[in-house]
Amino acid sequence: MGIGALPGCSCLTLLKAVDDNQRPTWCAPEKGGTQKQDVKIRKAKATGRSGLMKDIATLSRILMHATSSANEAFGEGLPLSKTDEWAAASRGLIAGLPDGGITGPDGRKSWDIADFDFLKEGPPATVNPSLWRMAQLNAISGLFEVTRDIWQARAFDYANMTIIRGDAGWIIVDPLMAQETAAAALKVVNETLGERPVSAIIITHTHPDHFGGIRGVADPDNPPPIYAPDGFMEYAASEGILGGNHTSRRAVYQFGISLSTGPEGLVDGGIGKTVAKGQRTFIPPSAFIAETGAERVIDGVRFVFMMASGTEAPAEFTFFMPDHRTLCMAEVCTQTMHNLMPPRGAQVRDALLWARCIDDALALFGEQAEILINCHNWPVWGRAELCLFLEEQRDLYKYIHDQTLRLANLGKTPHEIAASIREPDWMADKFHGRGYYGSLTFNARAVYQKYYGFFDGNPVNLNPLSPEALGHRFVDAVGGHERALSIAEQAVEADDLQWAATVLSNLVFSPDQSDHARKLLALVYRHMGFRAESGIMRNIYLTGAMELEEGVKPLPMAGGRNADLAATLSVQDWFDAFALRLDPERARGVDIAIEFVIGDKTVCVSVKRQTEFARLGATDAKADAKVSISLGLLEQLAAGEISLDDAVADGADIQGSGKALRQWLELHHSFDMWFNIVTP
Ligand SMILES: [Zn+2]
């Protein structure tokens, strides 16, 4: 990642540079500016650059000084030298990750924990010290013995893979995100503990970091039994499909996928390092668990399941292994505050249900469990410790829920609530409650959204201006481009970063934007990232900064799309997802109907009133065309990978007007993932 504003300066050098730097000689013009300054501004506009503006390097030095002080002050409020978590995160280590990283089939690296070796040093000025501590803990990697017959592979990928000794082989819980990382973890297991087959797989929930690597541990033609929560198929494929392109793009921000690792880049993702690059795969589960209390003996091991659907994921379960006295809370509990609304975008989660679910686990298993494992981060050992951990995790979500609603019922709106809500006192020395993944203010807004939606009741927000329309008017209203820049610079000098970013973002979204405004906004975002305690908020700021400076650079997203999973989409989901692509301009005046026969299903698709609708299980004698085709061929046709003639040659049968089918296909957009976010 290029970070031109900080050209290899050590923190000390920067501090000295600021100390040596006398107060700026330039002062912002008075409101409205003097006549002389107005002339200068007009002149500057004509040449595109102003002599009034400070250079970025000067502002960068000012900000570096402020960031260093802010991070130091943040650290002073926390017991950062506490070592309990270090012992827990390192306990039971029996094997490391493969040297040289994990390579994908295309020869590119899928994962290399050595990319995070820089974390062995003390915290730099460019990282919040609390996040740095968490980043160090999440970098403790390898195969760990949790207790007799239970191991965890940690930091082989974003999530943990848990391995349980069954009678005949390994029971794998959550086979990671990429085929390569899951296979590498299993290889280390077999080399360290002795080669055994995989006798069963348990997938705790619908998020891809917990199942995308499944073909790395199982043969799709002869898979072992695969257990998943009821509703898994409905959500795993469909959740990502309808909103998928938008979410994928924002996930690049959340997980820092385009950032380089390092003290000025990616350091941590809160619940793990980041997502592995590599092949994402799928094998459909063969057994579904629908009820709390459901007991199963899986390869000789007793499991008692507890449903957690609607908390961290729409379909999720936790389980207790009575013979091992071990409780797995899936992703309902982690060693940090989770997201009630992931910034990548998802349906909002239910904080109250989340808290109740943790309390149910406490009531059901708290008297028996001696060890608590989660599908991210490290375990908790000891009954008293795990009960306290569960109580605190429960109260974390309950507190955010209740305080948000208390403030809302006192009449506050989301941004007012975020400004008012205070961290509960216990979080000052209990790191597992802190926001390394979610954050208190973001989560409070999520609770508001769950109950009240995006509108806050104020008429001005019934139909707000679009960012470009607002930017244009804002810059005009403050007196033009140079004046807006000078307001932003004063905000930077006053270390008022959110205000500086607000002014600069309006500038960047105005027609009057300049290279200088973009660079200055990048600088401000970068320092907001440097101070963030949440790893993913840091990633979002830093990715925004990078794209402001370098533009949007599409990445070769090896494994970004899970074709195995897409192939399991229901016919209804496929047509609903394709209908989203209908361009209403192209569809103006169009009235067509096509009947599809896909396997044993019929679907009537109509386009009328600039809207596409697919009715499953219906036939239409008046359809313009009748098409028998496989979903795979239809997908290729829709993606423009094959022609109509190719489809017919491959077995599709078209009766009636082939023209209607062609016209229908041409009504649809294709989606480009690499849309702009920080610029218009
Ligand atoms: Zn996860």
Residues whose N, C-alpha, C, O or C-beta is under 5 A from the ligand:
A	BS01	ZN	A159 H207 D209 E331
